[in-house]
Amino acid sequence: MKTHPTQRGVASVSHVATVLAAFALSSFGSPLRAENLVAVAHISLELAQKAAAASLRQCQTDGHRVSVTVTDAAGVTVLAARADGAGPHTVESSRRKAYTAASLRQPTQVLAEIAAGSAELAGLHDMNDSILLLGGGFPITLNGTVVGAIGVGGAPGVRLDETCARAGLAAIGAEPFGPLK
């Protein structure tokens, strides 16, 4: 009896999967256990909404139209919001600031100053397409653990973006990052 080429391909894929599964079990010994897993804390949508709302409110009070992005600890967007009248570029700016703060676990202005002061670290700007070394991004730290980050973009100056981002941190009881300079 002839086997159709597609059937042979499926059979061999199935065989390869079986062999790989057997190898994985023999290589790793026992099945996964809780002590072999890494627990990661991430900001909830509810806290992200509260932080973003406070940031937007602060900037609106100050007369600035901005965008705010809140990410989880891995830098993945949890929430993005753009104020009425904020420029389209502000959405990407806020996302990249939040991503940078989450990924590098430092305020983006601190990172900008470090990169500006060291030829060796100037390459931080080019680490990947999502890095933005411009003030307005902060890690969100609760109980000593980074659970996310917030980025604000669109105010006419990084210190103004930082003021709005800090309002978001304060609204959720996140640990502050030093005084404004």
C-alpha positions in Angstrom: 0.0 0.0 0.0 1.3 3.4 -1.0 1.4 6.2 1.6 0.6 9.7 0.5 3.6 12.1 0.9 1.6 14.3 3.2 0.7 11.4 5.4 4.4 10.4 5.6 5.3 14.0 6.5 2.7 14.0 9.3 3.9 10.6 10.6 7.5 11.8 10.6 6.6 15.0 12.4 4.7 13.0 14.9 7.7 10.7 15.4 10.0 13.6 15.8 7.7 15.2 18.4 7.7 11.9 20.3 11.5 11.6 20.3 11.9 15.2 21.4 9.4 14.7 24.3 11.2 11.6 25.4 14.5 13.5 25.2 13.1 16.4 27.2 11.9 14.2 30.0 15.1 12.2 30.2 17.2 15.4 30.1 15.4 17.3 32.7 14.7 14.3 35.0 11.5 15.0 36.7 8.4 17.0 35.8 8.3 20.7 36.6 7.8 21.5 40.2 6.9 24.8 41.9 10.5 25.3 43.2 11.7 25.2 39.6 9.5 28.1 38.5 10.2 31.8 38.8 7.5 34.0 40.2 7.2 37.5 38.7 5.0 40.2 40.0 3.3 42.5 37.5 1.2 45.6 37.9 -2.6 45.0 37.7 -4.8 46.8 35.1 -6.6 48.6 38.0 -3.3 50.1 39.3 -2.2 50.9 35.8 -5.4 52.8 35.2 -5.1 54.7 38.5 -1.4 55.7 37.7 -2.2 56.8 34.2 -5.2 58.8 35.3 -3.2 60.7 37.9 -0.4 61.4 35.4 -2.9 62.7 32.8 -4.7 64.8 35.4 -1.4 66.4 36.6 -0.4 67.3 33.1 -3.8 68.6 32.3 -3.7 70.8 35.4 -0.2 72.0 34.3 -1.6 72.7 30.8 0.2 69.9 28.9 -1.4 67.4 26.5 0.5 64.1 26.8 0.3 60.4 26.4 0.9 57.9 29.2 1.9 54.3 29.0 2.1 51.8 31.8 3.9 48.5 31.2 4.3 45.4 33.2 7.7 44.4 34.7 8.8 43.0 31.3 8.1 46.2 29.5 4.9 44.9 27.8 2.1 47.6 27.6 -0.7 47.2 30.1 -2.3 50.5 29.3 -1.8 53.4 27.0 -3.8 56.7 27.1 -3.6 59.8 25.0 -5.0 63.1 26.2 -7.3 65.0 24.0 -5.2 67.1 21.6 -1.9 65.3 22.4 0.3 64.9 19.3 0.4 61.4 17.7 4.2 61.2 18.4 3.5 61.2 22.2 2.0 57.7 22.2 5.3 56.2 20.9 7.4 58.4 23.1 5.5 57.4 26.3 5.6 53.7 25.3 9.4 53.8 24.7 10.1 55.6 28.0 8.0 53.1 29.9 9.7 50.2 28.2 13.2 51.6 28.9 12.4 52.2 32.5 11.0 48.6 32.9 13.8 47.0 30.9 16.7 48.8 32.5 15.1 49.3 36.0 16.1 53.0 36.2 14.5 56.3 35.5 15.0 57.3 31.9 16.5 60.7 32.7 19.1 59.0 34.9 20.0 56.7 32.1 20.2 59.6 29.6 22.6 61.4 31.9 24.7 58.2 32.3 24.9 57.7 28.6 25.7 61.4 27.9 28.6 61.3 30.4 30.3 58.1 29.2 31.5 57.3 25.7 31.3 53.6 26.6 27.7 53.8 27.6 26.5 56.1 24.8 25.6 52.8 23.0 22.6 52.5 25.3 20.8 54.6 22.8 21.1 51.9 20.2 20.5 48.9 22.4 17.2 48.2 20.6 14.5 50.2 18.8 12.3 50.5 21.9 14.9 52.2 24.1 14.4 55.9 24.6 16.8 57.8 26.9 14.8 60.8 27.6 13.3 61.9 30.9 9.7 60.9 31.7 9.9 57.2 32.4 10.1 55.5 35.8 10.1 51.9 37.1 7.0 51.2 39.2 8.4 49.7 42.5 6.0 48.4 45.1 7.2 46.8 48.3 10.8 46.7 46.9 9.8 44.9 43.7 9.6 46.4 40.2 6.2 45.5 38.9 6.0 47.7 35.9 6.9 51.2 34.6 5.3 54.4 33.6 6.2 56.7 30.7 4.9 60.2 29.9 5.6 62.0 26.6 4.4 65.2 25.2 5.0 68.0 27.7 7.4 70.7 26.5 10.4 69.4 28.5 11.5 66.2 30.2 11.2 67.6 33.7 7.5 68.4 33.0 7.0 64.8 31.7 8.7 63.6 34.9 6.4 65.6 37.1 3.4 64.0 35.5 4.9 60.5 35.8 5.7 61.1 39.4 2.0 62.0 40.1 1.1 58.6 38.7 3.6 56.9 41.0 2.3 58.8 44.0 -1.3 57.9 43.2 -0.6 54.2 43.6 1.9 54.4 46.5 4.9 53.4 44.4 8.3 54.2 45.7 9.6 57.6 44.5 12.9 58.1 42.7 14.6 61.0 44.4 13.8 64.7 44.1 13.4 66.6 40.9 16.6 68.3 39.9 
